[in-house]
Structures are given as C-alpha cells and as structure tokens.
Amino acid sequence: MFIKILYLPIEIKQREYDAQILLAAKAAIKGYQVFLGTHAAIYALLRTNKIPTGILLDKGMPSRERLLWLRKKCDEIWVMDAEVSPIHTSDVLKSELPSRTYKAGVDGIDKYLVVGEMAYNAASTYFGSQNFKVLKSGWPRMEIGGPLGLKIYHKEINAINKKYPSFYLFASSFAGNRDPIQVAGQRKATLHEQTPFWNEFALQNRYEKFLYTIECLKKWDADSRIPTIIVRPHVAESIQIWREKLGNLKKTFLEEEGNATSWIYASSGVIHQGSTLSIQSHIAGKENLFLKDAAFEGYSAISERVSHVIISGTRPPVPVNLRDSSYINPNYSPQIIDSIVYSPPEGAISTILGEMDRVPGSPDGSTSAPKLMISQLTLRSIRRAIGLLRDEAYWKLGRINLHPQSRSIPGGLGRKEITRIFKALNYSDSVVASRMTLNLWEFRAKK
C-alpha cells in the first residue's frame, strides 16, 4: 500500500513544536502518515527504511555527510529554515545565507521553503539556476501567531494574566550572552561559513549590547511608572547568566515556560532589540517597543519598521499616557509586513501540503516497537547520549558555548501540547496521535 509519508524533526521545542503539531494534524487529515520527533528519534526511524521513503521537512540544511545519508532514506528532502527570519531584509539575508546553506546542499535538497518575499529574493539569488527549488510558502509558526493562537492558548493566556495582570514582554534575541573572551575556543554551533552576523567582532558587539540591556532593565525596575517586565531569554542564552546579571529586582522576572505566542497575547506590548517575535507581536495586534541602542545595526531595519515607539535607557517604556513625542518612531511603516510574511488565503500549511501532494506516495512507514528500539541502540546513539550528558554538565560549568538539549527540548515532546491543539481545533475526532518512543509521535487520520 502506497501512502504519503512526512517526517518532521524538532530542534527547539518552544519555537517549533506547536506549529509542527498543527502541520502534522492537517497533513494526517489529508491522509498523510506523519512522524514528528527530535532529530535523534527521526533518524532512528529512518534507519529502519530499506528504501527511500517519504518527505523529510527539516528546519535547516543538513551537513554534507548527513545529507548523503538522508538521500538513501527519504524520497525527498525539504528545508524550512527557522533562522532565515522575516526580520531581515533581502540584502542582509543574501550576506547571511552562506552561514545556513552551502552549494552542495543546494544540489542535494528538493525544496527550500521561505517565509516571504524578501527571503524568497535572497534564496533565489543564492540558489542561482536551481532557484526553482525555492518556494514562498509562509510559515506555520506565523499562522499560530495570529488569531489562531488566541484560540489555542486561551487557558495559558488567562493563567499568565492571573500571575502577571499587567506587563511588558522583553523578547531577547542576543542568541548568546556569555562573554566572548571567556568562551573563545569553546565548542559552539556549527556554521557552514562565517558571515558578518556570525564572527568574533559581532559576538563581542552583541555581548556589549546585552550588558547595556541589563543596565536598562535595572533602571526600569527602579522606576515606579513602569509596569512589570517579563524577560524571555533566547534558547541559546544562559538563564543562569541572566539571573546573575540582573540580581534581585522587584518587578523584573525571567520566564521560559510555554510557547512565546501565549506570552505575547497576555502582554501589554513587546520590548525587543530585533526579534522575530516582533513580527508575531505585530500580527497579534500588540504594541512593539524597539530598544534601538541594543539592536544590531543594519540587521533590525524590519523590526524597527513594525515598532510603534523607540525606547532607551533614558527613554523608558512608560505607559502611553506618560510618553511625549520623542517616543514616536519616524520609521514606523507596518505595511512592510506584506513583503516579509507571505500569508496565502488558504494558509501556509495548506500551501506546503498542496506542494507536497505532487510527490508520489511511498510504502507504509510504520515499524515495530522492538525494531525501532534496536535502531536507537547503535554505538553512535550511545556515544551521542553520553555526549548529551557531558554537554549538560559543561553548559552549567560554562565550558561550552553550545546550548544543551535541556534548553532546546525541555521536558521532552509531550502529549500536553498535542492535546491542547486537538481540543482547541476539534481534531480529536479526525486524527490519532500515538507515541512511538519517548520523543517520537505518529499522526494518522482516524478510521
């Protein structure tokens, strides 16, 4: 029997899990067999494939070695890179794509999905004669960022507002907050190529802006006019360093739990220095407050244009009735959203699945639980497990500059998030989600 099969790896739970659950459920309704899990869990499943089977939709370009292996296990390899963000202009993305892609990778994949027009222009230029592989699809994540998120997260939003009745959300996007001098030479995330955003000078610049932000937050905490501020660190930032730098403040708190969308909707507005969450905040109808002096010059033009006001250490985020004309952002032009986020009438997910429908079906991708367990017990997977434990310890000791799995997949891939979306969208009568292993789920249409 030939069916449509889709593999969905998860790298960062808070950013990707809910959107991929939604994609998995909608695909299952269309008749797809969907496997959603961590990269390790998906790879263990793929090792059981004797012939290439199904479509892998990855969140980034696989390494050369991994790509060659995946070609033997999947019919097609698609990439929807979460780091090719709508906050960047086409020119910025053109300079940064080499850190996320490479020419042999372009040859080896089948589709490259992008969020909007600017990303499409940059990727098309990079792909050259193979630009037919670039698909302007939009992001499932942005679908959840709109009114749909209000429906999915209404319980979480109410719970947040009970704890914090009124607050601004600071969406941190320094992508690291360790002193570059202290971590020089330590193991860090692998890039295909160094770029202007990812080099030693840029790291030092971002660290200095992080320290500036700490001083701003301390000043604001002592200002009785300013409401509570909730700081949501980037996954690559050490929460321990945030705690140490902030100290014991009265109304500034660190929170990492749950999807960012629920915190955006619960907030009075979002403070940022160039975050993708500023786009989601704008879509959600929230006020954006741009901390321009902490932004990366040349990399935050889009975020600035969707921000209502400019704030700083001397121009604090006071309520609207206490602001003067100096707060007004002269570059505010929210219509830019139409050229950075593609929102097809049928939705990003339907667009993606419509394109996937063109790929022929494959034999059923199911495998027995014992066979899957054996596939996970390879020498390489055992070494990886030992490495993960080592990395957890090294991260806490400050000996590596690469965030561990406890930061990227906190608590594992559980059923709670699946149940929440199924209940909100009435999927329980049409889709079955079955746990295959600890961090691997199978989605099928209910018979």
N, C-alpha and C positions, 0 to 999 in steps of 0.2 A: 504493500500500500504506500503510495506517494503522498506526502503532505508538505505543507510549508513549515519550515523549522527556523526559529530565530534564537540566537544566543545573545544575552545582554549582560556583559560584565559590569560590575560596580566597583569603582575605585574609592570615591568619597561619599559616604552614606548620606550625610546631611544635604549634600548638593544634588545627588543623583538618584537616590533610592526611590523616592515618591514618584518622580517623573517617569522612571523606568517601570514602576509598578503599573502606572496608568497606561504606558505604551504596551506592556505585556498583556494587560487585561483587554485592551481594544484589539490587539492582534489575535488573542485567543478567541474573541467573539467572531472574528473573521475566519476562524478555522486554523489558525497557526498553533503549532506546538512551541511554547516559549520556555526557555531555560534562563532564569535570572539568578545571578550569584556573584561572588567575588571572582577575581581573575583566577585564583588558585582553584576554586571549585569548578569554574567553567572549563579550565584547561584539563582538569581531571576527567571531566565528562568527555571532552573532545578526544582524549587519549584512547577512549573505547571505540572511536569511529574507525572502521576498517576502510571506508571510502570517504571522500569529501562529502559532507552533509550540511545543508542549511547555510544561513547567513549569520555572520558574526558582526554585530554593530558595536565597535569598540569606542572608547572615549578618547583615544589618542593613537597616533601612528605607532604600531608595534616596531620593536627593534628588528634589524635585518635577520638575525638568527630566528627570532620568534615568528616573523612574517613567513619565512621559508617553511617553517613547521606548520603554521596555520593553513598555508595553501594546500597542504596534504590532508587537512582535516575538515575544511569548510568549502562549500561551493563558491561562496563569495565573501569578501572582507570589506566591510564598510566602516568608515570612521566619522564620528561626530565629536570633534574635539572641544571639550568644555573650556579649554584655555583660549580658544580663538573667540574672544569676547566681543560683544556688541559695544563695549565702551571704547573701543579703539577705532581710529579712522583707517581707511584703506592703506594710507601711506605707512602708518605705524604697523599694521598687520603685515605689509609686504616686508618690512625690516625684521619682524619677529617670527614669521613663519618658518624660517630655517632652524629655529630652536625646537620646533614642533614637528617638522617634516624633513624629508630628505628625498633626493631624486629616485633612488632605488625603491623607496617606499611608495612614491607616486606610481611607479611601474607595477608594484605588487598589489595595490588595493583596487577595488572595483568602483567604490563611490566615496565621495568626501562631502559630507553634509555641513552646511553653514547656516548661521542664524539670520543673516540678512544681506542687503545689497553691498555694503562696504566689505564685508568678509568675502562675499562672492567675487567681487572685483579683485581683491588681493589674491585669493586662492586661484582664480582663473589665470592670473598673470604668472603665478608660481608654477602651476601645472602645465603651462605652455600648450603644446599640441595635444595634451591629454586633458584639457580643461572640460571636455565632455563628461568627465568623472565628477565634476563639482556640481552639487545640487543645492540650490537655495530652497531649503525646506522649512526654516524656522526651527525653534527648539521646543520640545515638550515641556521643558522647565519653564518657559515663558507662558505656556498655556496655564500652568498651575499658578503662575504669578498674578494672573488676572482674577476676574470674578469667581472662577472655578475654585481658586484657593480659599476664598471666603467660605465657600460651601464645604470644602474638605476639612478645613481647620477650625471650624466654628467653636468646637469644645476647647481646643488648645488656646484659642484667642481669648475666650472667656476666662480660662484658668490663669492666663498670663495677666489679664487686667484685674483679676482679684488680688494677685500678688503685687502688681505694679499698676495702680489706677491711671497714672499719667507719666509718660516717659518718652525720651528720645532714644532711638536705637543708633549706636555708633557701629557701623559695619566696617570693621578693619580689613584692609587688603594690602598690608605690607608684605605678605607672603614670606614672612620670616622676621623674627625680632631678636635674634641673637647678634651679639657684637661680631662683625665680620673679622676683626683682628683676632678674636679669641677662637673663632671656628675655622680660620684659614687652614686648608689642608684636610679638613674633616670630610667624611663621606657625605655627599648631598645628592639631590635629584639629578638624574642623567638628562642632559640636553643633547640634541643632535648637533647643535652648533651654538657657540656663544653669540649673543646679539647685544644691541645697545641696552636692552632692559635687563639682560642676564649677563653681567660681568662684574668684576670686583669693584669698580667705581660705583656702579649702580647700586650694588648691595650696601656699600658704605653710605651712599646718599639716602637710601631708604631707611637705614638704621637711624641716621640723624633725624629724619622726619618722624620716625617712631618716638624718639626721645622728646621731640618738640610736642607731639601729640600728648604724651604723658603729662607734660607741664601744663598744657591747655586743660586737660581733664582735671588736674588738681586745682587749678584756678576756678574752673567752673563749679567744682564740687563745693567750694567755699562761698559761692555766690548764691544768696538766698532767692534770687529772681529765677534761677534756672531749675527746671524740674529734674527728676531722677534721670540719670543716663545709664542705659544698659550697654555694655561693651560686648560685642560678639566677635571674638578673635577668629582670624583666618585659620584654617586647619593646619597650615604649615607654621603657625606661630605657637610658641611655648606659653601655655597658660600660667605656668609657674613664674616665668619672667614677667608676664603681665601683673601677677599678684605682687611680686617683689617691687616692681617699679611704681605701682600705684599706691602701695601701702594701705593703711586703714582709712579709707574715705567713708563719708557718711551716706552719700546718696548716689554713688557710682558703683555698679555691680557687674561682675563677669557672668555671662550666661552662654552655654554652648548647646543646651538641650534642644532637640527638635529641629524641624525644618525652618529656615530663615523666613519663609513666607508668613508663617503664623506670627512671628515677632514683628514683621513689617506691618501687618494689618492691626496688630494690637497697639502699635506705637502712635505717637502724635506726629512723628516725622523721622526721617533717617539722616543722620550725620555721616558723611563719608569723605574720603580723600581720593576717590576714583575707583569705585567698586561696581561690579556687575549688579549688585543689589540695588544700586541707584536706579538702574533701568527697571527692575522689578518693582521698586517703590513707586516710580512714576506710573507704571502700568496699574498699580494698585490704587492710584489716586492720592498718594501721600506726599507731603512736602519733603523736598530734598534740601539739606543744608550742607553746602560744599565747604570743607575745610581746605581751602585752596593752598595755604602755605605748607600743608603736609602732603600735597599731591605731587606726582611725578611729572615734572614739566614736559610737555609735549605728548604725554600719554593719557591725559584726563580731559581732553577737549570735549568729548561727547558727554561725559559725566557732568561737566560744568554746564553744558547747554540744557540739561534736563533738571538743573538745580535752581530753585526759586531764589535762594539767598546765598551770600558768601559770608562765612564766619571765620573767626581767627581767635588768637589768644586775647586780643584786645577788643574784639567784636564778638562777644559770647552768644550762644544760642538761647537768647531770652525769648519769651512768648511774643507773638505777633504784635500785640498792643504796646510793647515796650521798644520796638525797633524804629529806627529812623531811616532816612532814605539811603544811608550808606550801606545798608544791608542788601539793597536791591542788586540783583545780578544783571548787569547790562547785556550779558551774552546769553541770557535765558531765551531759548528758542525750541520749545518742546516738539515742534513739528519734525525735528530731526529724527524722531523715533521711527517714522515711516521708512527711512532709508537704512536703519540699522537693525531693526527687528522685522522680519517677514512674518506677517500674520495672515495666512491664506484663510478665506472664508470657512473652509472645511476644517481648519486647524492644522497645526504642524504634524501631529501624529497621523492624521488621515493622509496627509501629503506623503509622508515617509512610507506608510504601508501601501499606498497606491503605487509607489515606485517599486516597492519590494514584490508586489504582486506579479511583476514582469519576470521574476526569477522562477524557473521551474521548481517543482516540488522535489522532495528527497524521501528516502525510506524513513520510516518512523525512527526518531532519535532516542527512544527510551532504552534504558539499560537496567539490568537488575541491580538491586542494592549491594549484594556481595561483590559484583563485578566493579561497581563504582568505588566501593571501599578499597578494593585491591588496587585500583587505578590511583588512588590517593596515597597508597603506601609505597611509593617509589623512593629510591635513595635520594633523588633530587628533592622530593617533597619533605622528606625527613630533615635534610640539610636546611631547607627553607624554614621549617618550623623552629629549628634550633636558632637560625638566624633571626627570626622574628622575636624570639625571647631575648636574644642578645641585644637587638636594636631597642627593645623596650627599656632595658636597663641602661644602655648607652645614652638614649634620649634624656632620661631622667638625670643622668650624671653630666649631661652637656658634652658628651664625647662624639656625637654625630649631629649633622645638620640636616637630617632627613627624618621627617615625622614618621612614627611607627604606626602599626595597624590599629592600635588602640585609639589613635587620633582620627584615622580615616574611616574605620568601621567600628565605632564604639558600640559595644553591646551586641555586635553581630547583626545579621539581616533577619530580623524577627517577623512574626506574624502580625504584631500590633499595627504596623504601618499598612500592611495589606488589608487587614480588616477595616481600618479607618476609611480607606478609599473605596472598598467594596460597599460599605454601608452608605457612605455619602452619595455614591453614584448608582446604587441599586444593582451592583454587579453579582451579588451572591447567588442569584437565580440563574445566571448565564455563564459564569466562569468558576472553575475549580482551581485553587492554588494548593499544590501538595509539596510538602517539604521532602526533598530527596536526601540531603545531608545537612549538616549544621548551617552552612551558608549557601545552599543551592535550592531553588524553588522551580517547580514545573507548573506552568499555566496552560490549561486546556478549556475548551468550551464544554459546558455541562451537557451531557447527553440526555 
